[in-house]
Amino acid sequence: MSALEYNGGAIVAMAGKNCVAIAADKRLGVQLMTVSMDFQKIFQATDKSFIGLPGLATDVQTLSELFRFKTNMYKLREEREIEPRTLAHMVSSTLYERRFSYYFAEPVIAGLDKNNQPFICSMDLIGCINFAKDFVVSGTSSRSLYGMCESLWEPDLEPEDLFETISQSLLNAVDRDCLAGWGAVVHVITPERVITRHLKTRMD
Amino acid sequence: MSDRYSFSLTTFSPTGKLVQIEYALNAVAQGVTSIGIKATNGVVIATEKKTASPLIDDSSLEKVANVCPNIGIVYSGMGPDFRVLLSRARKAAQKYKRVYNEYPPTNILVKEVASVMQEFTQRGGVRPFGVSLLIAGYDDNTGPALYQVDPSGSYWAWKASAIGKNMVNAKTFLEKRYNEEMELEDAVHTSILTLKEGFEGQMTENSIEIGIIGG
């Protein structure tokens, strides 16, 4: 039994033309038993950036609160919102602080920077950042997600097309994973607004 | 033995002053003049490099110092106290970079340094720093910035300022010469002129130090 597989969950983020999208399933399980179908794994860090946290649920919640604290303090001190790239390094430093008693979560960050340029990245549980231009995946369905994204993603997708692409990537990946699924949520971030949609999925 | 020194030197006087800070400001007022000018595309800081003897190797003396690539610092007052604060400022900048992978914006670094100086007006067993600092920096969000930090730990931003012996005359001179559209080249020129006003002795390229942020 691995701590990263105990509760189950999958997250994916993609970059499009002047937009990014981040999506997650909604399952919370205790090994084989599903306990909740609306467990939040994506948290809003600033107006234009989100952090997705798959992994052990207790660490998902603890880290989301910790990052809320850190981003709030940053905003009060610096009198501006944190940029996605800076947020990524802050998350990485936080995880590495626990290098030998690590948090069981492998975050995904997606957002638009101050010039509305798309930014996505993922990292491992001790904070090694993977800066990607196309897509990043994390969670129990990560292998299937890699396959789906690699096939479906193409550059410069408009927000509506990016939504379809990321949704299909997530759905078809979690459908092959018994520990992820039971509902999904997708956030599409554009310079003007954030659109959140809940997907109708197989509930098994 | 140690509990004899646990009280603070900066205890309030009946008038509500902290006399140690007043005296620290006197130490600053005796120090060599330093200038800072903010331009549209950068900041200039400058100071006299006044050595006690012509035998001193003045190339080894660094009064205008680098804190990190986007922030510079100069002082008026006691050199050794400045070195301590410089060391703290540099360490604070690197600590910030370790977390965020970028150097701190000027106002954040200034808050850190000011916080150290304030601590030394309240903690037991220490005395305030005998320096005023001019911290100049440039960051992408706020552009060029110039701050003064005093021994009390209070800080504020300037468009142009002077500290040290000749500060009153220098500030009067700057009030006439400064304008908001000033560019870096003009600011450098003006800072040299301002230093020249109160200069004791010969001003050569070895007897002044200039720091330029931006450009």
Interface residues (C-beta under 8 A of the other chain):
Chain A: R77 E78 R80 R85 T86 H89 M90 S93
Chain B: R98 V99 Y100 N101 E102 P105 N107 I108 K111 N141
